[in-house]
Amino acid sequence: MSCKDSNIGQSYSIKFINNSSGNNTFVCYQKQSKGMPPEAQSLAWFVRTAAPDTHIKFTWTVDYSFIWTETEVLRDDYYYEAGGMKKADLDENDQTGFTYANEEFHFTDTSFGGTEGALTIKMDDAIPPNKAHAGIAMSGAGVYLASARKNWEA
């Protein structure tokens, strides 16, 4: 997944102002970057409802992580979710492997020659279909996710 940004650690903020007479919900998400696989979905990164005549300030820093999540519905009222996060940056920690071993997903250390200046996840042949998603987070919150599949690089 290509996330190019030279402002690592830079702090940003957005202020939402509701000057209307009713409640409004503000949704913040990242625009799909060039080089991003079409399967990657941009996630609602910040969602908040504001009452009339109020404001909401959302502040974040450009600190990347690789993320994965697994969710399974066992019954209508019973499900589980598991996930993991690994620090990333565009210089030295710009790639990771992703595998499934001993009935668990996890990131692996790897060096496979990913695209310079882009964050890349290489999924191996152990990834079962339709079980997990992998992607990129910023400031600890998921920004992009794609369905994990075997022998795929995102």
C-alpha positions in Angstrom: 0.0 0.0 0.0 1.5 3.2 -1.1 1.5 5.9 1.6 4.0 8.6 0.6 4.5 11.4 3.1 7.6 13.3 4.1 6.0 14.8 7.2 6.6 12.0 9.7 5.8 13.2 13.2 4.2 16.4 12.0 1.1 17.4 13.9 -2.1 18.4 12.0 -5.6 19.4 13.1 -9.1 20.0 11.7 -11.8 22.0 13.4 -15.4 21.1 12.6 -17.8 23.9 13.4 -21.6 23.3 13.5 -23.4 26.6 13.0 -26.7 24.9 12.1 -29.8 24.5 14.3 -29.5 20.7 14.4 -27.0 18.0 15.2 -24.5 17.1 12.5 -22.1 14.2 12.2 -18.6 14.9 10.8 -16.6 12.1 9.2 -12.9 12.3 8.4 -11.2 9.8 6.1 -8.1 9.7 3.9 -8.4 10.1 0.2 -7.2 7.0 -1.8 -3.4 7.6 -2.5 -1.9 7.0 -5.9 -0.4 3.5 -6.0 -2.9 2.1 -3.5 -4.4 -1.2 -4.6 -8.0 -0.8 -5.7 -9.0 -3.4 -3.1 -7.9 -1.1 -0.3 -10.7 0.7 1.4 -10.4 4.0 3.1 -11.7 3.8 6.7 -13.7 6.4 8.6 -10.9 7.6 10.7 -12.7 10.0 12.9 -16.5 10.2 13.4 -18.2 12.6 15.8 -21.6 14.2 16.2 -21.7 17.9 17.1 -24.6 19.7 18.7 -25.8 23.0 17.3 -23.4 25.9 17.9 -20.5 23.7 18.9 -17.1 22.8 17.5 -14.9 19.7 17.4 -11.2 19.7 17.0 -9.4 16.6 15.7 -5.6 16.5 16.0 -3.2 13.8 14.8 0.4 13.2 13.9 1.9 11.4 10.8 3.1 8.2 12.6 2.5 5.1 10.5 1.8 1.5 11.6 1.0 -1.7 9.8 -2.2 -3.2 11.1 -4.2 -6.4 10.7 -7.6 -7.5 12.0 -9.5 -10.8 12.0 -13.2 -11.0 12.8 -15.4 -14.0 12.8 -19.1 -14.4 13.6 -19.6 -17.6 15.5 -23.4 -17.0 16.2 -25.7 -14.1 15.7 -24.9 -12.7 19.1 -21.3 -14.0 19.5 -18.2 -13.0 17.6 -14.6 -12.3 18.2 -12.0 -9.9 16.9 -8.2 -10.1 17.0 -5.6 -7.8 15.5 -2.1 -6.5 15.6 0.0 -3.5 14.9 3.6 -2.9 13.9 5.4 0.4 13.8 6.2 1.6 10.3 7.9 4.5 8.6 8.9 5.4 5.0 12.7 5.0 5.6 13.8 1.8 7.4 10.5 0.1 8.5 8.6 0.4 5.2 7.8 -3.2 4.6 6.6 -6.3 6.5 5.6 -9.8 5.9 2.2 -11.2 6.9 1.5 -14.8 7.6 -0.8 -17.3 9.3 0.9 -20.0 11.4 -0.4 -22.1 14.4 -3.9 -20.8 13.7 -2.7 -17.2 14.3 -2.1 -14.2 12.0 1.0 -12.1 12.6 3.5 -9.8 11.0 7.0 -11.1 10.1 10.3 -9.4 9.6 11.2 -9.6 6.0 13.2 -7.9 3.3 11.7 -8.3 -0.2 12.6 -5.1 -2.0 9.4 -3.2 -1.7 8.8 0.1 -3.4 11.0 2.9 -2.1 9.0 5.6 -0.2 5.9 3.3 0.1 4.6 1.1 2.9 4.3 -2.5 1.7 2.8 -5.7 3.2 3.8 -9.0 1.5 1.4 -11.8 2.3 2.7 -15.3 2.1 1.1 -18.5 0.8 -0.2 -19.5 4.3 -2.9 -16.8 4.3 -6.4 -18.4 4.3 -9.1 -16.7 2.2 -11.7 -14.4 3.8 -10.3 -14.5 7.3 -8.4 -11.3 7.8 -7.7 -7.7 6.6 -4.3 -5.9 6.6 -3.5 -2.3 6.0 -2.0 1.0 7.3 -2.8 3.1 10.4 -1.8 6.6 11.3 -1.6 7.9 14.9 -2.8 4.4 16.0 -6.0 4.4 14.0 -6.7 2.4 10.8 -6.7 4.4 7.6 -6.7 1.8 4.9 -7.6 -1.9 4.9 -7.7 -4.6 2.3 -8.8 -8.3 2.5 -5.7 -10.4 3.1 -5.0 -13.2 0.6 -2.2 -15.5 -0.1 0.8 -14.5 -2.2 -0.3 -10.9 -2.5 1.6 -7.7 -2.0 -0.2 -4.5 -1.0 
